[in-house]
């Protein structure tokens, strides 16, 4: 699928159903995929739809894939157990969500480690990055590959231009000790909430701020209950596609091999489109609000300095050599 068709599909994001059902035939192996984001106009949703289209075309008669969006099937609070119970066969949780299973992915939450999403992609495609896919094996889960979203931005009920502006506010976070420490370094409080609950929590004042990518901010309308979005690009948000090891091993060898080839092809093509999708979502937020806060180099430097204690707190846990290697993928 070409970029033009993806962008055209994104324009229909708010008008499509939250689930794409395949016409599964009797005897076909059914693989359900649950995602908590929108299906169209969002990198994860678009990639999941493309994968399902290919599986249902190339493996017709053997395997059938259904995609459920917007937490319609499971929320991110219960999807992992559903996967282990084989109630769903494919998930793409954010990397922070694997904290209960492994600390290997904490490196992606470290603020200002990567200069941008392309540096993250290059690191994930490296030997060291691919080795991380095996981190979940002891838990009965199988990491298939990384799906991109993009860099995170900050927003709150008051403008965030300097680190001190976040002091005293409560931010919704994912279940990550690194992210919790990040906001703690600002003098802010945190509350761990499922993605499906973020908008209501922001609208009600249960939390006053959040961090997310442009695609998440726009498709879930977070910006409509915040006083501007600060273009900080301070950390990365992406996904690991996982399946149940037992399910994967149960597939006939020919079906498994062809599915993995289709997965690899779709991942490679659509990861490169994630940047364009987020750029478009940022333009959408600007067009609708004219309220994006651009930081000067000096202001950005203050944010970097404020987050330095987080590096020291987790450097030994993540691995100083691993951090240095990840930094080497940043543009010189």
Secondary structure, 3 states (H helix, E strand, C coil): CCHHHHHHHHCCHHHCCCEECCCCCCCCEEEEEECCCCCCCCHHHHHHHHHHHHHHHHCCCCEEEEEECCCCCCCCCCHHHHHHCCCCCEEEEEHHHHCCCCCHHHHHHCCCCCCCHHHHHHHHCCHHHHHHHHHHHHHCEEEEEEEEEEECEEEECCCCCCHHHHCCCEEEECCCHHHHHHHHCCCCEEEECCHHHHHHHHHHCCCCEEEECHHHHHHCCHHHHCCCEEECCCCEEEEEEEEEHHHHHHCCHHHHHHHHHHHHHHHHHHHCCHHHHHHHHHHHHHHHHCCEEECCHHHHHHHHHHHHHHHHHHHHHHCHHHHHHHHCCCCC
